[in-house]
Amino acid sequence: MTDARPFHFKHFSLYHHRSTMKVGTDAILLGRWTEVKPTDIVLDIGTGCGLLPLMLSQKVVAHVDAVDIDKASIEEASINFEASQWREHLQAHCCSIVDFKPDKRYDLIISNPPFFNRFSKCDSERKSRARHNDAGLSYATLCHEVCRLMQPDGRLAVVLPFDVSQEFLKTAEQLGLFLRKRMTIIPIAGREPNRVNLELGFGKRDAVSEETFVIREADKRFTAQYCEFLKDYYLGL
């Protein structure tokens, strides 16, 4: 049976049972890590249930357009946006990013993109589209659309598996997008990293900001770093 209860954060709640991608640690860490300005016009590519626009709105941005190819996900994101205190600044669009033709460019583009291209496909066609980058949204396509839609001084923020991040960066650099910041994410202390948050922009810089983030101690307790990082979002922290 599907669990249809909403997921509650400190300042908003959202339904996610109909969306292809549920609320998860990858998106939560990306949303918290990404820096914003009150004047930012933001685009979320592959929004799912709308988690990232809500997290960024809590930090204050001017507007967020959320795009997803999945109709049920966009319907759910729209419900979540309308129920939030930031409803006037959030808009959901059901289309592929290739077909998205806004009348503006964006200060920040954020995405928790499909990346399970090296694993077996899921049974559900909807989940396959959401999770596999060879099912419609390749890294090259994502970077190309970012170049089309982002302001010259804009930023791209993404979360990726650690083992494909260099492949992504190579693709991005070929289109003029270069690394600015990186957070390497380790799931359990003592293990290898499995995810990485990246911020990219046009033009190469000499220095890249680097940090390491550990989610759990060896005994599986959340680290003090994790609790401090998410205290403004998670209930009970």
N, C-alpha and C positions, 0 to 999 in steps of 0.2 A: 504494500500500500504506500502511495506517495505521501510524504509528510508535507502538508500544505501550510504549516505554521510559518509566520514571518520570522526573519532573523532580526534580532533587536541589537542595535548599537546605542550608545549613550544619547545621541541627538537625532536619530532617525531609525526607522524600521523598514524592512523591505521583504517582499515575497520573492522567492527564487525557485519555486518548485516547477514552474512551467518553462523556465529558461534552459537553453542548452548547457550553459555553464553556471554552476551554483556559486554561492559565496564561498571563497576559499582563501587560503593563506597567501597564495601568489599575488592575487589582486589586492588584498588588504595591505600587504607590505609595500606594493608599488604605489598605492594611493596615499599611504602615509609618507613614503619617502619622497615623492614628487613635490618639489617646491612650486608655489604659485604666487601670483600677484593679484591684488584686487581688480586690476584692469584686464586680466587675461581673458581672452576669448578662446575656449577650449574645444577640441574635438576628441571624442572617445571612439575609437575604431573597434567594433566587435563588442558592444557594451553589455550584451547579455541582459541581466536583470537590472542594470543601471547602477551597480555598486560604485564604480570609480567616479562618475559624475557627482554622486551624493557625498562621497568622501572629500572630493576636492571642493565642493560647495560649502562644506563645513568650515574649510579653511578660508573661504571667501574668494570667489572668482566672479567675473562679470556675466558670463554666459557659458553654457556647455551644450553643444550639439552631440547627440549620442546616436551612432549608426550601427545597425546590425541587419544582416540578411535574413534572419529568422523572425517570422511574423509573431510567433507566440512570445519570443523574448522581448520584442519591442512593445507588445501589448502589456507585458508585465512591467517593463521599465517605465512605461507611461503611467501606469497605476502607481508605481513607487514614487515617481517624480511628483505626481499630483498630490500625493499624501504628505509630501515633505514641506518644510517651511521655505524651501528654495524653488517652489514650483514655477514661479515667474521667470526663472533664469535657466530652465532646463527644457530641452526639446528632443524628442526621440524621432528617428527617421528609419523607416524600413526599406533598405536598399543595400546593394553592394557598394563598397567604398569606391569602386571604379565608376559606378553610375551616379555617385553623389556629386551634385553640381551646386555648391553654395555660392552666394554672392559676396563672399569674404574669404580672407585667409586667416589662419589661426596662430595665436601666440604660443600655444601648447597643444601638441597632439600626444595622446596617451593611448596605449593599447596593451592588453593581455592577449597577445595574438595566438592563433592556432600554431602548435609547434610539435605535435607528436608524429612527425613525418617518418620517423625511423621505427615506429611500432606498428603492430597490427591494427587495422581499421576496426572501429566499433560497429556493433550491429546496427545501431540507429543511424540513419542517413543524416538526421539533424545534428547529432553529436559528432558525426564524422566531419561535417562541414565546419563545425565550431572548433574542432581539436586538431585537424590535420591540415598542414599548410600546403599539401598538394591536392586538396579538395576544393580549391578555389582561390586562396590567398597565399601566394608564395612570398618569401622574404623580399624578392625583387619587386613584386607588385606592391607590397606594403610600402617599401622605401620609395618607389616611384610615385605613389599617390601622396605620400608625405611631402615629397618635393613639390608636387603640384599644389598642395593645400596649405603649406606652412609659410608663415611670414619669413622674410630673409633673416631676421634675428630670433626666430622661433626655436622651440625645443621639442624634441621627440623623447618620450619616456616609455620604455617597454620592459617587460619581464620575460626572460627566456631561460631555457635549460642551460646550465653552465657549459655542457659539452658541445652545444651548437652556437654559442655566443660569438666565437671568433668567425665562424662562417657568416653569421649575420652581419658582423662589423665589416667584413671584407666586402660583402654585397653593398652595404650602406656607403662605404668609402668610394666605391666605383661611381656612385651617384652624387657625391659631394657632401655626404653626411658623416661627421666625425665625432668620436667619443669625447664627451666632456666630463661625465661622472660615472662611477661604477660602484655598486654595492654587491659584493660577493656573499651569497647566502649559504650558510651551513645548517643543515637540518638538525643535527645532533652533534654536540661537542666531540671532537676527535674524529669525525667522519669527513669525507670529501664534500666540497660544495656541490649543490645540485641545481641551484637557481642563481640568476644574476639580474639585478636591475641596472639598466643602462639609460643614460641621458645623452642624446646626440644633438648636434646643431650643424649648420652650414659653416664650413671653414675649419681648418685644422688649428689646434692650439698646442702650445708647448707642454702645458701641464694638464694632467687628468686627475681629478679628485677620486681617491680610492678609499674604500672602507670595507670591513668584514662584519657580517651580522650572523650571530648564532641564535637559533630559535630555541633549542632545548639543551639542557645539561645531559650528561651521560646517563643520569637516572631518569630521564624523560621529563623532568620538571622544566617549565618555561624559565628561560634565563632572566636575570634582572634586566638585561639589555632589552629583551623582548617586551617585558612588562612595562618598562619605562617608555619605550617607543610607542606603544599602542594605548597608553592610559587615557588619552583623550577620546578614544573610540570604543574600546571594549568595556562592557559592563563588568564590574567586579574587579577591575584593576586600579 
